[in-house]
Amino acid sequence: MDEYPLLVAERIGKHFGGLRALQGVSLSLGEKTITGLIGPNGAGKTTFFNVLTGIYKPDEGTVHFAGAPLPSGKPHRVAERGIARTFQNIRLFSQMTVLENVMVGRHLRTRAGLLGALFKTAGTLREEQAIRDRAFQLLEFVGIAAHATRVAATLSYGDQRRLEIARALATDPRLLALDEPAAGMNAMERKRLGGLLEQIRNMGTAVLLIEHDVRWVMGLCDRITVLDHGERIAEGTPREVQTDLRVIEAYLGTSRSVTA
Amino acid sequence: MKGVSCRWLVLGGAALILLPFALELLLGNGWVRIVDFALLYVLLALGLNIVVGYAGLLDLGYVAFFAVGAYVYALLNSPQWGLHWPIWIALPAGALLAACFGVLLGAPTLKLRGDYLAIVTLGFGEIIRIFLNNLDSPINITNGPQGIELIDSLHFGSLSLGQMHHVLGLRIPAVVNVYYLFLVVVVLGMVFSHRLERSRIGRAWAAIREDEVAAASMGLNTRNLKLLAFAMGASFGGLSGGLFAGFQGFVSPESFTLQESVMILCMVVLGGMGHIAGVVLGAMLLAILPEALRAAGDWEQMVFGRIWVDPSNLRLLLFGMALVLMMLRRPGGLWPSNARRNELQGQ
């Protein structure tokens, strides 16, 4: 974290009617890091993700990415700036093939327009081939290239999660934001996913992930932020967070509520 | 493999070229005319398929674009304004203006989906029709409910498609000339639809149809892509409208009612949303079936020996029954796309 941070979110606040989903949450992360965002159910993790990726506009606070403010309320502009995400309840283009899903991810970094499509110009055909090649490469990288021609909805749960990662990587992100990527995976699959994420980090893409399995996160992440009731209650290395009293309280309850 | 498909292409092409002569011989000129109109419906259905089938935006006012194209051609080629422009300007102008109207309709409806979008588009279709009906005062633009008459027939320079021609001793009546023009346009429409579907843009439309939030998060500018879908679909409608005006020689607001929009949507849904071959089949079938059912009265007379139900009512009754039966037997359309078939089997 010595380098200047890639992402700086400052004092983010978001409420829905009377419900304060986020209050003064700050988070910063550097390049080549894996950062974990943990917290009990309803802590505001996904809301924070949605603010970060432009799906929600924050009521307070600012987000800077790579040194410039991030547009809010415009998911496609956020993706263009280099943040790609996956979703807690997998959102694939379920009736398209596995390969096509990843090809959609290349849309952002390619140009072919209407006339190119209608008249099948040489440039368009070349670009289309490049899109296909890159998409296939990414499927190989996440290990599901064998299923390239299948309809996405027919993949197993774990493979769907990996397809979402491949699709996100296709946008050439500088930050990959994963909302519970390991949900529903067994220990073996988790281990493989952890390896994949470390590989992604080492290739130069920062990773931010929401997770419930605290032990898995502790082993994987460089730094961890803990949310509870829409507020940040701890931030630090896995070791620091693990021994933080407020974190223990949030996860296990206070001594009073335990006895009650 | 390549040789086989090539042979089919030649055979199919020959059949399509000979079709009007066969129809003329066997069933008379009236049927060539019916097929001409069916081809215009195919073009409309292909256009609506871009909006509904590819981008997943329900549009119940599609006939408005048909109307815009028809009136542009009519105004540029009739005594109404005293203009007689060549069709290579009048037809693209109609398509272009229709595309602009597509964007105009698209812009305020971007946040709407499904039922809500359908209602707004329905309203839009009616607004256009009512405008056409009332733009005869204070300045007379559209001639109101009387419509525009004496529209020049489709022509290339001095070659008019509205007259009989003799080629190598063969009589080629106007309806056959027009058939060939429409056939060429429809084939082009199919090729362009196919290319759009398989392109980067088509893939983006499919992604928006499947999951708009995910599509936006992957960096797709959903606003521009939806507007593009509306504009592309509308331009097909506008082109079809121009051809319609030139063929029919007369346009009035009556031709552009909600019922037409519903009919075109039926063609797309019944044929197989998002699947070009299905949409073409659906359009041909629904355009021709009501005409074929004109013989219903004769059948009734033949079977029962007398007329029980008024033939025109019987015709509509049979048509409605055919629609219901087709939808029950084949919920994904007569010839659905692969994706659609998977979806229905999955559920």
Interface residues (C-beta under 8 A of the other chain):
Chain A: T53 I55 P75 H76 V78 A79 E80 A84 R85 F87 R91 L92 F93 S94 Q95 M96 E100 M103 V104 G105 H107 L108 T110 A112 G113 L114 G116 A117 L118 K120 T124 E127 E128 I131 V151 A153 R167 A168 A170 T171
Chain B: F192 R195 L196 S199 R200 I201 G202 R203 A204 A206 A207 E210 D211 V213 A214 A215 A216 S217 M218 G219 L220 N221 T222 L228 M232 A339 R340 N342 E343 G346
